[in-house]
Amino acid sequence: MLLVPAIDLRAGRCVRLLQGSFSETTRYSADPVATAQGFEQSGARWIHVVDLDAAEGKGAENLRVIERIRGAVTCAVQAGGGVRTREQAARLIDLGIDRVVVGTTLIRSPALVAEWTAALGPRFAAGLDARDGRLRVAGWTEDADRTDTDVAAGLLSLGITWLIYTNISRDGTMAGPDSERTAAAARAAGLPTILSGGIGSEEHVDQVAERRDPLVVGVILGRALYESRIDLGRLCRRYPQGELSGWDSPAAT
């Protein structure tokens, strides 16, 4: 069971959104770099970083912060948010990011993303963000007019080798995970999948572990960490973060 703490960046600071709304933002005083170091010290093997400014179309203001995070930890880092061009993806890879998460461009221009994977290698995860099974794009502000399982079914053909599935209606609420819909997307994709959205307690993590489809290999942890509802170190001891071949190696998929 992979435990993936999240760092959402807005103007260089750690924040969390509520159900994907940029108007419902909670700011945290923690320095993103120190936060990443703390996550690693607690036992995290992967850290999930999202550039919310870029996702909202406000440029690449947080790239320097992402670079500092990458330089401050030895664990793996995946990053996404506003990756709209091959050049942006390559820039993240050049910074040492282990995996690039793509969403909007993947849904709108899948052939373009297939070109990226062919040129840059198996370094891409799909970030599918849905409300009631319908995908949202452009920082969750627009309806993509596609269903999650429909898009998930075509990911392998694009060279995508991992999936991160977010139920937007659960995101930031700490009201509990959507294991059922995540499993449906994972099965449609046939890819190792991380569940995101709704984790508010260690008991919620236990629920995912008990009910999860074999393809659902872990969870993203956000607001509950920042508000001390989850002790990451204790959780990592309960769920040792050994290698998960399906997540760590695309060749295993």
Secondary structure as UniProt FT lines:
FT   STRAND          2..10
FT   TURN            11..12
FT   STRAND          13..18
FT   TURN            19..20
FT   STRAND          21..27
FT   HELIX           32..41
FT   TURN            42..43
FT   STRAND          46..51
FT   HELIX           52..55
FT   TURN            56..57
FT   TURN            61..62
FT   HELIX           63..72
FT   STRAND          76..80
FT   HELIX           86..94
FT   TURN            95..96
FT   STRAND          99..102
FT   HELIX           104..108
FT   HELIX           110..120
FT   STRAND          124..131
FT   TURN            132..133
FT   STRAND          134..137
FT   TURN            138..141
FT   STRAND          142..147
FT   HELIX           148..152
FT   TURN            153..154
FT   HELIX           156..158
FT   STRAND          162..167
FT   TURN            168..173
FT   HELIX           179..189
FT   STRAND          193..196
FT   HELIX           202..211
FT   TURN            214..215
FT   STRAND          216..221
FT   HELIX           223..226
FT   TURN            227..228
FT   HELIX           232..238
FT   HELIX           245..248
FT   HELIX           250..252
//
